[in-house]
């Protein structure tokens, strides 16, 4: 690939999503050189191949990269880098600590098309499992009809005294809050755990604030909506799985490594948990021999597409990510900075120093 002259500011779009190319031309019109990666790199790319096209970059843009995070040595090899502008909400493929130390801003695009889609998808997956949608479909198509083994779960409280189920939401950010709002009409009891949210937020969304252990012990459905960080990796560990009811359902539409999947499989096999719904897994896609594939009706799997809905997904993020990149090239702090601690160092290096 022709890299051209470094006399121009260099913007490397390592995983492009703008099929029209309009945003690329917008950046080029400012006098920048735009280097495009391969759209297939989202599934994985070797570090050296990525670095080859990123060398000398003043800005990086792209969607989430699987298996090849932008780690310490990679970031240190880009001394001119001002910003990593992500089209996605998640930034777990970027070493935020190193970026902060170097004074590189990392931004994301929390578009409603993305996070709202996750909330809606969570509801769909929850209902599909509890109402036995897939099992009933397979039963009828194989020649069966009504059967007591296909009884669904009634979610809401009733006037006959049935209390309904308790739903526990881990993470009350945009997605968790929307799930709480969507669940309100179902007349279920809502619990939530999030140590980084103000108390007023819990009341605003009609949920009871509890700690994680209490939530796991009391909830009939536990749905995960937290970011992947060092703190949340293996958050749902073997020990915490043991806290849950044997009749409970665990849902993960956040990030795969939040759950210890080996421990989850053991718990399901031991019938210490009724089921799991997983849109995300630690290894994506899972190997054909992966144990999680063999759990039968105890597990409902989805191919990390809960936010993939038409119209929407990442396309609405294109102007956001472009604006963030342009702002950084102009020496202005953009919106949606994920590592705000980097801003003072960034201002020392690039503040009011425009390249375009």
JOBEL-V939430 format. One line per field, one symbol per residue. ss: DSSP state (H for helix, E for strand, L for the rest). Layout:
BEGIN
ss: ???
END
This chain:
BEGIN
ss: LLLLLLLLLEEEEEELLLLLLHHHHHHHLLLLEEEELLHHHHHLLLHHHHHHHHLLLLEEEELLLLLLLELHHHHHLLLLLLEEEELLLLLLLELHHHHHHHLLEEELLLLHHHHHHHHHHHHHHHHHHHLLHHHHHHHHHLLLLLLHHHLLLLLLLLLLLLLLLEEEEELLLHHHHHHHHHHHHHLLEEEEELLLLLHHHHHHLLLEELLHHHHHHHLLEEEELLLLLLLLLLLELHHHHLLLLLLLEEEELLLHHHELHHHHHHHHHLLLLLEEEELLLLLLLLLLLLHHHHLHHHEEELLLLLLLLLLLLLLLHHHHHHHHHHHHHLLLLLLLELLHHHHHHHHHHHLLLLLL
END
